[in-house]
Amino acid sequence: MKPFKLESLGRVIRLTIAAYVFGVGLVAIIFWNLLFLWMIFFFSQPIGSLPILLLPIAAFGLGLISFWFVRIIYNLLLKIFWSEPPSWLSVGGLRSGFKTYLEVLLLMLPIALLWFLHVGFTGVLEEQTMTDYRVVAPPDFMGRWFWLFLLFAVAYCHFTRKHQPANHR
């Protein structure tokens, strides 16, 4: 098994900043839930479900635009407060931003799935017990399951890092 490297920790920190500070995690939960709803609708009524697919596509696009906008503001703030910000704290260019956005979208999938199940089971419980249950809002749910995001981010960064030759120092 490969040892965990400090570069992987830097990637985990960047992904966490993107997910929880830049708000990509919330957009990811909304995206995945709209996609889950489209899949349910598609399998129940395949005819006429194509326009509903535009909702997750729009959520993806708006989330990406807002992510790049927040990244620009973040870069400006880094340049204001530091003449040369640390490399682990700075964000890359446009291409790496798209990659980071896709990585966070993928890493938020387990939390989005849990939230989708939570909302679905809460609705079923309300119908069967005639009791009003409180559905947890996505930001609160993200906070409760932060450890799960970190676990997946650490595993993802550890297993996707570039391999270096054995004699490399």
Summary of the structure (lengths in Angstrom):
residues: 169
radius of gyration: 19.1
end to end distance: 18.7
largest distance: 66.3
contacts: 440
relative contact order: 0.16
helix: 74%
strand: 0%
